Amino acid sequence: MKLDEAQRKQVTAWIAEGLKLAEIQKRLDSELGLRLTYMDVRFLVDDLKLTPKDPEPPKAVVSAPAEAAVVPAPAIPAVPLAPLADALGAVSVSVDQIARPGSLVSGKVTFSDGNKADWHLDQTGRLGLVTQTPGYRPSAGDVQQFQAALEAELSKLGL
């Protein structure tokens, strides 16, 4: 299919807008009266040396088992660990002798307010918490202390 210069500019503008090939196919039919197959539209875009924009990938949604509330540990900002070293007593961390199924390492944590949770580190390096109290979220300070204490415990084990 040969397009005139105005039609080529229109297709280029649609690509720049981020339209998908199927949407361009529909617009060619409705606005320019050109009925093309999807494959013809692909060849047309390729002949014009245009590249459709990839849509942004959807954010992954992780579902938790119904019986346990999984609270992902937020990333801590880069702060020196020296001030935390004195406060590590408020949060206690233990490492299981046998890791939970699907985890590289796991254990238990008791936060400064007395709430307890199981933690695990999976094969991709993600840290997860399964709290005993549904909906419980530790404070940011407790999370920092937990991560520092966990790092200390794992380094003792050579991990």
MOBELRA-V348944 format. One record per pair of residues at least 24 apart in sequence whose ideal C-beta (glycine too) atoms are under 7 Angstrom apart, sorted by the first residue. I is the first residue (numbers start at 1). GAP is how many residues later the second one is. Records with the same first field share a line. If there is no record, write none. Layout:
BEGIN
I: GAP  GAP
END
This chain:
BEGIN
1: 33  35  39  43
7: 25
8: 40
11: 33  37
12: 36  38
15: 30  35  37
18: 35
20: 32
21: 24  31
68: 62
69: 62  65  66
70: 58  59  60
71: 58  60  66
72: 56
73: 54  56  70  74
74: 69
76: 67  68  71
81: 67
84: 60  61  64
87: 58
88: 57  60  61
90: 55
91: 51  54  55  58
93: 53  56  57  60
95: 58  62
105: 49  54
109: 37
111: 27  31
112: 30
END
